[in-house]
Amino acid sequence: MWYVIHTVSGLEKKCIQQCGIYLNKSDYREMFIPRYIAQKHFKKEWHEVEKTLFPGYLFIDTEKIEPVIEGLKKFRDYTKVLRNGEMVSPITEQEQQFLSIMMDKQHLVKYSEGFLIGEKVCITSGPLRNLQGYVRTVDRHRRVAKLEIPIFGRPTPTEVGFGAIKRVSEEEFRCMVKKNIQKHRENSQEEPGQIRVLQGIFKGMTGKFLHADVGQNEWTVGIELFGVETKVSFQREEIKIFS
C-alpha cells in the first residue's frame, strides 16, 4: 500500500536520506518521489530535466505504517503522514492504479508530445495519451501540460512535460486527414507493415509500422502530419496491420 509523507517542498530528497537513517528498512518495501520529465531551455537548446511531480510529498510502500510514523518523529525536519480525517490511511487502490498508469516502474512520468486542434489537445505519444481527459491547459512556451488528477482524495493540480509541435484549425486537420485517405485510395494495394487506423481522430488514415511495446500495448506508427512523418502511439485494437 502507498502512504504519503508530507515534508517541506524542495527537501524531498533530504527527507528520503533521513528516512534511510531513522527508519528500519524491513518496515517498508520502497520509498520514492514521483517525478516527471520536462524540458528546459538553456545554452540555446532544449534539454531534458527531471522535476518533482508533487512538491512537498514523497511516497512509501508499506504494510506497517505505525513503525514508520514512530521513525518520522525522530526527524528535525517537518514531516507527517497524510491522514484521512483522524485515520492514517494509504491512498486508495484507484489512486494508486491511476498513478501507475502515469508513471513508469521508476516512478517517472515520461515526456509526451502532440499538437493542438484549435483549443483541443491531441496527444500523439507518451503517458498523457491515456490521460487526455485530465488535461486542463497547455503552456507551449514552457512545454508543459497542466492537469487535475484524482489523488489525495480530491482533484489535485499538477503539471507534466508536454510538447505541442504545432497548432492547426479544425478545418486544417480535416483536410490533412482527407488528403491522407485519398492518397491511400489511389494506391489501393496494401503493403506489408502498413497500418490503417480504425478508431479516434486519425480514423481512416494510414501509416507505417515502426515498433511495438506489447507489454504496454503501445504500437508506434509513422503517419504523415504537417508534411513530415510523425510518430503516433496506438493501442493494438485501434489499428489494423497488413502483412
N, C-alpha and C positions, 0 to 999 in steps of 0.2 A: 504494500500500500504506500502511496505517496503522501507524505505530510509536507507542509510548507513552513519554513523558518523565515521569520521577518527579521531583517537586520538593517543597518544603515546603508542607504544607496551609495554605491561605489566601494563598499567594504565587503562585497560578497566573497571574493577570493580569500581575503584575510579571515573571514568567518569560517570558511571551509578548512583553512590551515589550523585554526584554533580547535575546530571540531576533531581534527586528527590527533590533537594533543590531549583533549579533555574527554572525548567520547571513546568508549570501548568499541573497537571495530566489529566485535561479534554481535553488537546490538543493532546493526543496520547492514543492508546489502550494498547500498550505494548512496552517495551524496553528490548532487550536481547542480550546476547553474544553467538553466536553459538559455541558449544563445541564438543569434541569427547572423547570417552573412549579409553584410551591407557593402556598399561601395562608397569610397571617399576620394575626392579629387585633390591630389597634391602632386607637386613636381610635374604639372601639366598633363597628368594622366589619371585615369580612374584605377583605384586599387581595391582589392577585396580586404575587408576588415571584419573582425568578429565583435558583436555588441551584445549586451545583456538584454534578453527578451523582457524580463520583468525586474527592473532595477529595484534593489532592496529585498529581493526574495531569493531563496535557494530551496531546493527540494531534497528530501531524504526518503529513501525507500526502506521501510522497516515494518516489522510486525510488533515491535516492542518500543512504543514511543515513550513510556514512562522513564526508563533509564536515560533516554536521550534528553528529556526535559531536565532531569537532575544534572546531567553533564553541562547543559547550557547555563545553569545557574553559576557556574564557575567562571564564566566569561566576564571580562571588564566591559567589552563592547555590548551595546544593547542588542539583545536577541530575544525572540519569543516564538513559540509555535502557534500558528493561527488556530483559532477556535471557532466552532460553530455554536454560538451562544455561550453557554457555560461549559460545553463539552470540547475536549481536544479530539478532533476527528480528522481523518485523511480527506483529501479531495475525493469527489465522487468517482465511481467507476467510469461514468460517462465523460467526466472532465479529463480523467487520465487517458481514456481512449482518444479523445479529441486532440490532446497534446501529442500523443504518439503518432497521430496522422500528420501533424505539422512537422515534427522533429524526426531526424534520423536516429540511429542507435547511439550516436554520440551526443544526443540531445541538442542538435544543431538544426535550425531552420535554414535550409539552403536558399540560394538566391532564385527568384522567379523572374520570368520575362513575359512580355505580351505587348499589347497595343490598346489603344482607345478607339472605340467606335462611337463618335460623338462624345457623350459623357459616360458611356458604358465601358467597363473594364473587360478586356478579353485576355485571359491567361493562356499562353501557349506552352509554357513549361515551368516546372518547379512545383513545390508543395501547395502554392496558392491555387493551383488548378482544382484541387479538391475542396477549397475553402472560399470560392469566389463570392458566395453569398454573404460573407462576413466582411468583405472589403467595403469601407465607407468612402474613403477618398484616396487619391494618388497624388504624390508630390513628385512630379517628373524631374524637378531641379535637384532634389536630394536623392532621387531614386529609391523611394520607399513607398509602401502602401500602408495606410492606416486602417486598422481593423478594430472591431469589437467582438471579442470571443468569450464563450461561456466558461469562465474559470473563477475561482474564489467565491463561488455561489452567486455570481452576478455577471452581467455583460461588462467585460473589462477591456478598456482601450489599450492597444499596443501597436507596434509597427514592425514590419519586416522588410527586407530588401526586395525591391521590385523595379525592373527596368522597363519602361514603356517606350518601345523603339519608335513608335510613330502614332499620330492621331489622324484618323480618317473620318469622313462623314458616313452616315448610314448608306447614302446613295453610292458613294465611292466603294464601300465594302461590297454592296450588292453587285456592282459592276465587276469587281475583282472576282467574285465567286462565279458569276455568269461567264466571264471570259475563260476561266479555268475549265468549267464544264463543257463549253463549246469546243475548246481545244481538244478535250478528251474525245468528244463525239466525232470529231473529224478524223481522229486516229483511233478507230474503234477496237483495234487489236490489242488485247491485254498482254502486257509483258510481265515476265517473272519478276517478283519483287515490287510490282506496282500496287499501290494502296488506293482503295476508294473509301471515303469517309461516309458512314451510314447514319450518324447522328450529330446533333449540335449545330452550331453556326457554320461549320465547314461542310455540312452535309452536301454530298454530290461532288465535292472536289476530289481530285486525285493527286497523289504524290508518290514519293519513292521511299520504300522501307529503309531505315538507317540502322537501328539496333533496338533491342528489347531487353527490359529487365522483367523477366517473367515473374519473379518473386513479388515484385511491387506492382505487377500488372500494368506496366508502363511501356508503351510501344512508341518509339520516336520515328516520326515521318518527316521527310523533307517536302514541304509544299511551297510553291512559288507564291510569295506575298511581296507586294511592293517592288516587284521586278527582280527579286533575289530569292534563292532557296532559303526558307526559314524552317528551323526545327520546331515541330509541334508535337506534343505528347498526347497520346490517347490511351484509353483502356481497350483491351482486346475486343470487347463486344461493340465498340464504336467504329470498327474498321473491318474491311474485307481485304484479304491479302491474296493476290493472284500468284499462282505458281506454275 
